[in-house]
Amino acid sequence: MNDHIAKPLDPSRLFETLLRWLPCPVDADDAPSASKPWPQDRADPPASSLEGSLAGIPDLDSGRGLECADQDGAHYLRLSRRLACEHADDMAKIRACLDTGDDAEACRLAHSLKGISSTLGALRIQATVSALEAAIEAGRPRKDVERLIQMTQTAQEELTSALELAPEASPSSR
């Protein structure tokens, strides 16, 4: 196989690519076609109150996040809250790394946050931390980097507050 699937992973594109490269099964009539990969054949689940409340959160593409969570609203909400909790002190860690001259670790922390925020559809966090990572890599002045750290931290705090207001989801609401 010689192809590329970029992050954040789009399940539809993954299946299209796999179908293009995998050998056909013996009974070709039972095989899914490359023009209709499996995820696109599924009906969209009905909107729940969770999905409705997530859709109202600014700068959150819950559709992207729900697709990555296989349309499982409870799982998506757990992952989003985990992002908010486990990465809450990333900006303080990045500052500490920059203070000690460990730009590589600061970039790694920013890159990790960029990946998870992109996967979950946290658009503003993803955009600001992407700019932050680029600024650190480019050796931009500390005041520029600090401004991006503050913007990312604000985006994280706003998303955390909005997620605290989201209703709980039942694990079976798929």
HUQUIGI-V465052 format. One record per backbone hydrogen bond with DSSP energy under -1.0 kcal/mol. CO is the residue of the C=O (numbers start at 1). NH is the residue of the N-H. If there is no record, write none. Layout:
CO&NH + CO&NH
This chain:
10&14 + 11&15 + 12&16 + 13&17 + 14&18 + 15&19 + 16&20 + 17&21 + 18&22 + 26&28 + 27&30 + 33&36 + 38&41 + 48&52 + 49&53 + 50&54 + 51&55 + 54&57 + 57&60 + 59&123 + 60&62 + 61&65 + 62&66 + 63&67 + 64&68 + 65&69 + 66&71 + 67&70 + 69&72 + 72&76 + 73&77 + 74&78 + 75&79 + 76&80 + 77&81 + 78&82 + 79&83 + 80&84 + 81&85 + 82&86 + 83&87 + 85&88 + 87&90 + 89&93 + 90&94 + 91&95 + 92&96 + 93&97 + 94&98 + 95&99 + 96&100 + 97&102 + 101&103 + 102&106 + 103&107 + 104&108 + 105&109 + 106&110 + 107&111 + 108&112 + 109&113 + 110&114 + 111&115 + 112&116 + 113&117 + 114&118 + 115&119 + 116&120 + 117&122 + 121&61 + 121&123 + 122&126 + 123&127 + 124&128 + 125&129 + 126&130 + 127&131 + 128&132 + 129&133 + 130&134 + 131&135 + 132&136 + 133&137 + 134&138 + 135&140 + 136&139 + 141&145 + 142&146 + 143&147 + 144&148 + 145&149 + 146&150 + 147&151 + 148&152 + 149&153 + 150&154 + 151&155 + 152&156 + 153&157 + 154&158 + 155&159 + 156&160 + 157&161 + 158&162 + 159&163 + 160&164 + 170&173 + 172&174 + 173&73
